[in-house]
Amino acid sequence: MSNDRTERLVNLVLCLLSSRRFQTSSRIARTVPGYEHDHDDKKAHDAFQRKFERDKAELRRIGIPLQSGIDYLGDGEPGYRIPRSDFELPQIEFTDAEAAAVAAAARLWQQPELQSGSSDALRKLRAAGIDVESHAAASPVKSLPGAEAALAPFLEAVASRRAVVFDYLGSRDESAQQRRIQPWGCAAWRGRWYVAGLDLDRGAQRCFRLSRISGKVRLTGPEGAFTIPADVDVLAFASASEDQQLATRATVLVRPRRAWGVRRRADQIGPRTPEGDQACFSYTDTAATAAWLASFGADVLVTDPPELVKETIACLQALADEEATP
């Protein structure tokens, strides 16, 4: 839509909101910039009528409640108006729980590629007198910096109904494999993002954890290429996908009388040595488990498996670098 037409539509809306009386087309032509013409020139008047009809159709298409009727106090000519009661939004009111949910959502979308939409929404809520920030402390939602880079293109693909291609390292894969899916939606489950959809190569529904995606997510094919099933529950797919992951055994050395959280999680403790107690437990998420073990610092030494040892060292190094940063 051109800037001239956008400006003309805004002026038309303001004109039709300005009075409760129906505004005739001749009055609109005299008062709304962009409709000026010579009424005695039949060709110019016909062009105005066509332009006005297109603009009325556009206003109705975008949901503006345009009414038509006759102003019996005037000359009886048909006219138009927009009732303020139908056009204006009601007063926005949130309960504490709802405001906390909005604050949690706003904190979740902190990456640059997703931040503009949430910032605009918060700005409008503040203008309406809704204090969202005061509820932010009650919403303990952490940001997911590793996942959002893949999240943005998936959300775009879901909205436009386009297929996507990406490289995925499954829990049983030795190297990343290319996957092609029609995405149905994204959901966060236990601090991780997932996308569910139809796997085009396998011809079955699948769920993928975004943190396992390597490289860029590429949109492919035309828009509107598929229809999302009406009864799809992406959150249920995400929870089921996590439950189906194969558990891995971890072996750690815990200093005597320390790291009680690790001891409580362990299903096997021993043998005990002067250096510490060996503890074993099962896990499914290497990154999350490594971050948890790293939080115990020198009280826990990870000995097996190698990938957990490597990830834990990386977490400890990141913590050390953060502490060293002035």
VEXZA-249893 format. One line per field, with one value per residue (C-alpha): residue in one letter; x, y, z. Coordinates in steps of 0.25 Angstrom, whole numbers, plus 5000, padded with zeros to 4 digits. Layout:
resn (A|...)
c1 (X|...)
c2 (Y|...)
c3 (Z|...)
//
This chain:
resn (M|S|N|D|R|T|E|R|L|V|N|L|V|L|C|L|L|S|S|R|R|F|Q|T|S|S|R|I|A|R|T|V|P|G|Y|E|H|D|H|D|D|K|K|A|H|D|A|F|Q|R|K|F|E|R|D|K|A|E|L|R|R|I|G|I|P|L|Q|S|G|I|D|Y|L|G|D|G|E|P|G|Y|R|I|P|R|S|D|F|E|L|P|Q|I|E|F|T|D|A|E|A|A|A|V|A|A|A|A|R|L|W|Q|Q|P|E|L|Q|S|G|S|S|D|A|L|R|K|L|R|A|A|G|I|D|V|E|S|H|A|A|A|S|P|V|K|S|L|P|G|A|E|A|A|L|A|P|F|L|E|A|V|A|S|R|R|A|V|V|F|D|Y|L|G|S|R|D|E|S|A|Q|Q|R|R|I|Q|P|W|G|C|A|A|W|R|G|R|W|Y|V|A|G|L|D|L|D|R|G|A|Q|R|C|F|R|L|S|R|I|S|G|K|V|R|L|T|G|P|E|G|A|F|T|I|P|A|D|V|D|V|L|A|F|A|S|A|S|E|D|Q|Q|L|A|T|R|A|T|V|L|V|R|P|R|R|A|W|G|V|R|R|R|A|D|Q|I|G|P|R|T|P|E|G|D|Q|A|C|F|S|Y|T|D|T|A|A|T|A|A|W|L|A|S|F|G|A|D|V|L|V|T|D|P|P|E|L|V|K|E|T|I|A|C|L|Q|A|L|A|D|E|E|A|T|P)
c1 (5000|5005|5008|4997|4987|4991|4990|4976|4971|4976|4969|4956|4956|4958|4947|4937|4940|4939|4923|4912|4904|4906|4916|4911|4921|4920|4924|4935|4941|4941|4948|4957|4970|4973|4958|4958|4952|4943|4929|4924|4934|4927|4940|4947|4934|4934|4948|4946|4934|4943|4954|4944|4938|4952|4955|4942|4945|4959|4954|4944|4955|4964|4953|4949|4934|4929|4914|4905|4892|4884|4885|4870|4874|4882|4877|4874|4886|4893|4905|4916|4921|4930|4924|4934|4928|4931|4945|4952|4958|4952|4960|4972|4972|4981|4981|4994|4996|4993|5003|5013|5011|5013|5026|5031|5028|5035|5047|5047|5048|5061|5069|5071|5063|5051|5052|5044|5031|5031|5037|5025|5015|5021|5021|5006|5003|5010|5002|4990|4994|4998|5011|5017|5031|5027|5023|5036|5042|5031|5033|5046|5048|5062|5066|5070|5082|5086|5072|5066|5075|5067|5054|5052|5052|5043|5033|5033|5032|5020|5013|5015|5013|5026|5035|5049|5062|5073|5084|5081|5089|5080|5084|5087|5094|5110|5108|5098|5087|5079|5064|5053|5040|5027|5027|5013|5018|5029|5028|5037|5037|5046|5055|5057|5051|5045|5038|5028|5024|5023|5036|5036|5047|5040|5026|5023|5021|5034|5039|5052|5060|5065|5078|5082|5081|5094|5096|5085|5070|5066|5052|5049|5037|5025|5016|5003|5009|5002|4991|4994|4985|4974|4977|4992|4998|5012|5015|5010|5020|5031|5029|5027|5040|5048|5042|5047|5061|5071|5077|5092|5100|5109|5120|5125|5135|5129|5137|5133|5122|5119|5110|5098|5089|5098|5097|5082|5081|5091|5085|5099|5109|5123|5133|5137|5152|5159|5158|5143|5131|5128|5114|5106|5093|5085|5083|5077|5082|5097|5097|5087|5094|5108|5103|5097|5110|5118|5110|5116|5130|5142|5133|5130|5139|5133|5140|5130|5125|5135|5125|5119|5134|5136|5123|5125|5139|5134|5123|5134|5143|5131|5128|5143|5143|5131|5137|5150|5142|5143)
c2 (5000|5014|5025|5033|5023|5020|5035|5036|5024|5029|5043|5036|5028|5041|5048|5036|5036|5051|5051|5042|5046|5039|5046|5047|5044|5059|5064|5053|5058|5073|5070|5058|5061|5052|5052|5066|5067|5076|5071|5077|5068|5055|5047|5052|5049|5035|5033|5038|5029|5017|5021|5023|5009|5003|5010|5006|4991|4992|4998|4987|4976|4981|4980|4994|4995|5004|5007|5012|5019|5032|5045|5049|5062|5066|5064|5049|5045|5032|5034|5026|5026|5018|5017|5019|5009|4998|5004|5007|4995|4994|4997|4987|4981|4969|4961|4959|4945|4951|4962|4952|4944|4956|4959|4945|4945|4959|4953|4941|4949|4956|4953|4965|4957|4955|4968|4978|4972|4970|4984|4990|4982|4986|5000|5000|4993|5004|5014|5008|5008|4994|4992|4980|4982|4981|4967|4963|4958|4948|4941|4933|4930|4929|4934|4923|4929|4916|4914|4927|4928|4916|4920|4932|4925|4914|4924|4931|4917|4914|4927|4926|4911|4908|4896|4897|4890|4889|4880|4873|4865|4854|4847|4835|4842|4843|4854|4864|4860|4868|4869|4875|4877|4885|4892|4892|4901|4903|4901|4902|4890|4890|4901|4896|4900|4890|4890|4880|4876|4867|4860|4860|4850|4840|4844|4844|4855|4858|4867|4874|4881|4894|4893|4881|4889|4893|4904|4912|4908|4911|4913|4906|4905|4914|4920|4913|4899|4892|4892|4891|4880|4886|4877|4878|4880|4884|4884|4870|4866|4873|4867|4853|4855|4858|4846|4837|4841|4830|4832|4833|4829|4839|4836|4847|4848|4856|4862|4856|4863|4872|4874|4868|4871|4861|4851|4852|4850|4838|4824|4818|4823|4817|4813|4823|4828|4839|4848|4847|4837|4832|4835|4830|4835|4835|4848|4851|4866|4867|4883|4884|4874|4880|4893|4887|4880|4892|4900|4891|4896|4888|4879|4871|4864|4858|4846|4839|4840|4848|4857|4861|4864|4873|4881|4882|4888|4898|4902|4904|4912|4921|4924|4927|4936|4943|4945|4951|4961|4975)
c3 (5000|4996|5006|5000|5001|5015|5019|5012|5020|5033|5030|5026|5039|5047|5039|5041|5056|5058|5058|5062|5049|5036|5027|5013|5001|4997|5010|5011|4998|5003|5016|5015|5008|4995|4991|4985|4971|4962|4965|4952|4945|4943|4940|4952|4961|4955|4959|4973|4975|4970|4980|4991|4989|4989|5002|5009|5005|5010|5024|5025|5021|5032|5043|5044|5048|5036|5037|5026|5028|5026|5033|5034|5040|5028|5013|5014|5006|5010|5019|5027|5041|5051|5065|5075|5084|5074|5069|5082|5091|5105|5117|5118|5132|5137|5149|5157|5150|5136|5138|5143|5131|5121|5129|5127|5112|5111|5118|5109|5096|5099|5087|5076|5065|5074|5083|5075|5076|5091|5093|5085|5093|5106|5102|5098|5112|5119|5112|5116|5131|5132|5141|5136|5141|5155|5153|5146|5159|5161|5148|5149|5134|5129|5115|5105|5097|5090|5084|5079|5067|5062|5068|5059|5046|5051|5056|5042|5035|5044|5041|5026|5025|5018|5020|5026|5025|5036|5041|5053|5063|5070|5083|5075|5063|5062|5052|5049|5039|5029|5033|5025|5032|5031|5045|5052|5064|5075|5090|5102|5112|5124|5120|5105|5092|5083|5069|5065|5050|5039|5035|5020|5018|5028|5026|5041|5052|5059|5070|5070|5081|5076|5084|5075|5062|5056|5046|5040|5038|5024|5019|5006|4996|4994|5005|5009|5005|5017|5027|5042|5048|5056|5068|5069|5083|5081|5096|5098|5087|5094|5107|5101|5093|5105|5112|5101|5101|5105|5118|5120|5133|5139|5149|5158|5170|5182|5193|5207|5213|5201|5189|5196|5184|5176|5187|5187|5172|5172|5171|5174|5184|5186|5187|5197|5197|5205|5192|5191|5189|5175|5171|5159|5153|5140|5132|5118|5115|5115|5115|5126|5135|5132|5137|5149|5153|5150|5160|5171|5167|5173|5182|5169|5159|5147|5142|5132|5121|5113|5107|5121|5125|5113|5115|5130|5128|5118|5128|5138|5129|5125|5140|5142|5130|5135|5149|5143|5134|5141)
//
